[in-house]
Amino acid sequence: MGQRDVVITGVGLVSSLGEGLEAHAGALKDPSAVNVDATTYAPFSVHPAVALELDRQIPKKLDQKQMEPWQRLGTYAAGLALEMAGLKGDKEKLSETQLIVAAGGGERDYAVDGQILTEMPKSATPGVLLNEKLMGELRPTLFLAQLSNLLAGNISIVHGVTGASRTFMGEEQCGVDAVRIAFERIRAGQGDRFLVGSSYNSERPDSLLIFAMGGVLKQGGFAPVQKREASPGMILGSAGAFFVMEAREAAEARGATILAELADVSATRSIRDAGAVAASLGVAIDAVKPALSGAVAVISGASGCADITAEEFDVIAEKLPGAPIRATGNRLGHALESQFAVSLALGVLTLKDGALFPPAAGSGEAPADTAPQSVLVTSVGHKRGEGAAALKRTQ
């Protein structure tokens, strides 16, 4: 069997700007459209998710109740993707649909964390106390944080996606690999249809604390990722993004509308010495660049962290001179495991609408003079991992 074309037939996107591609298309037409909370977690900002009518995609209240916010975002976005692809409720097709999810550890149990932090300094045997708390206080679905595969489990339960399931962990890079592996398996004939994606809840004190300790969060309010020299770092964003990816012949056989072709995906990794990001991302871009054709636009998942963001923009300009760039973080924030999927969603939206959305206010991004025929999507993790994907307008 020769290599098969991989196409996208459904996209579900939930973020701080709304739910669904149409809502995002409308919001992105406004260069100043951004939803930022700069006060709740000051000095750090977040892009909070919009309120969702959960009944639309998660009809059972019991299912809603037992999920934490990150799971609800992902399960909701997965439902939107299946709905757009015309697969919602199709038990036969869904039983054949494989699932690949990129996920972190989920929310922590703050009450147990508080007990441990309060009692351990007073204990003569802190190790024994810690073991007792971990054994006696945590729910079975927690190992201080929630099991990462709970999102896949809930998608299977709520939406009936019952094919093979895989969950990857590893911050931004697991989001790249989730898409890459689904792409390679479809292309090689190891599956006709995959539901792929991720979700992230930025409105978590524990997560903000961890990243603040790592020195990778921006302080002092919002600024575009290209303009964060005074305070480099991420502004986290809540988001859920899922795709239905199919072999072209499988999509055509069921009469599905093809939104875009996913022409290639590449994942690389570098030691973060000076210049290493540019070299590594350059390898990823070179790998997918032959799949690009016509006018090209770039959707960058740049984090805003010092040095690596400048390297990312420099190598894009070198590899694709003159191509207009849009940074996802300027509109939706940085969604870690979900960042690559969110950027891909905006790439599909660009090709579907036949126009790149305007530059973000104050970013210095160049306007797009030509309707793009292809979109390059880039990812540079805030600590590790680089990736790129080529999207093409469907024929």
Residue, then its C-alpha position, 0 to 999 in steps of 0.5 A: m500500500g502506498q502512502r495515503d493522504v491525510v485530511i481533517t474533517g472536523v475541528g473542535l476548538v474551545s478557548s478564551l475567545g469562544e467555542g467553535l471555529e465560527a466564533h473564533a473566526g468572528a473574534l479574530k477579525d478584531p485585532s484587539a480581541v483578547n480575553v485576559d484576566a490580569t487580577t485573579y492570579a496577579p502578578f501573573s495573567v491567564h486567558p480564561a476559558v469562556a463559559l460553556e453550556l456543557d449540556r450541548q456536548i456532555p448531556k449527563k450531569l453526572d458526567q459533568k460533575q465527575m470531570e475537572p475543568w480540563q476534562r470538560l474542556g477536552t470532552y466538549a471540544a471533542g464533541l464539537a469535532l465529531e459533530m463537524a465531521g458528521l460522526k456524532g452518534d454514528k456508533e459503527k464509525l465511532s467504534e472504528t475511530q481511534l483516539i490519541v490524547a495529549a494530556g498533563g497530570g490534571e488538577r491536584d487535590y488542594a485539600v490534601d496538598g494543604q494537609i501535607l504542607t501543614e502537618m509535615p513540618k510538625s511531624a517527627t516522621p515526615g516520611v511516614l506521614l506523607n505515605e499515610k496521607l497518600m495512601g489514605e486521603l487521595r481518590p483512586t484517580l489521583f496520584l497527587a494529580q489526576l491520571s492523564n488518561l481520564l480525558a480519553g476515558n471520558i471522551s470514550i464514555v460520553h461520545g462513544v469513541t471506542g477504538a484503540s486509545r493512547t494518551f501521551m504526556g510531555e508538555e508541548q511536545c506530546g501535543v506534536d507527537a499525538v498529531r504526528i503519530a496519528f498522521e503516520r498511522i493513517r498514512a501507513g494504512q494502520g487506521d482510517r480515522f483518528l480523533v486527536g487533541s488535548s485540553y489545558n486549564s490555565e486557571r490553576p494556582d498549583s500550575l501557576l506556582i510550578f511555572a513561576m518557580g521555573g521562571v517561565l511566566k510573564q509578569g505585569g500584564f498582557a503583551p504580545v509574545q513578540k514584545r515581552e523583552a521587559s518580562p519574558g515568559m508565557i501567559l497561560g491560556s485555557a483551551g481544548a482542541f480536537f480533530v477528526m483526521e482521516a484517510r482521504e478515501a475513507a472521508e470521501a467514501r462517507g461523503a465527509t466535507i474535507l476542511a484541509e489536508l494535513a500534508d506532513v508533520s515533523a518532531t525534533r528535539s534539541i539541547r537548549d544551548a544558544g542557537a540550538v532551537a533555531a537549528s532544531l526547528g529548522v530541521a523540522i521546517d525543512a522536513v515539512k517544507p516540500a509539502l507546502s505550496g503556493a502562498v504560505a502563512v505561518i501559525s506559531g505556537a511561540s511561548g514568549c519565553a526569552d531567547i527561544t521565541a526570538e530564535e523561532f521567529d528568526v528561523i521562520a523568517e529565514k526558511l520562509p522569507g516574507a511569509p506572514i506570521r501569526a502567534t497563537g499566544n497573542r490571541l489565546g495564550h499558551a496552552l502547553e499540551s494543547q498549544f500545537a492542536v490550538s495552532l493547527a485549529l487556527g491553521v485549518l480555520t485560515l484555509k477554510d475561510g481563505a484568509l489569514f486573520p489580521p495581525a494582533a494589535g501591537s504585535g508588529e505582525a505583518p499583514a497578509d496580502t495574498a490568500p494562503q494556499s498552505v499553512l506552516v504550524t510551528s511549535v517550540g516548547h518552553k523547555r524542550g521540543e520542537g515541531a512543525a506541520a504543513l497544512k494545505r487547502t483541500q483540492 
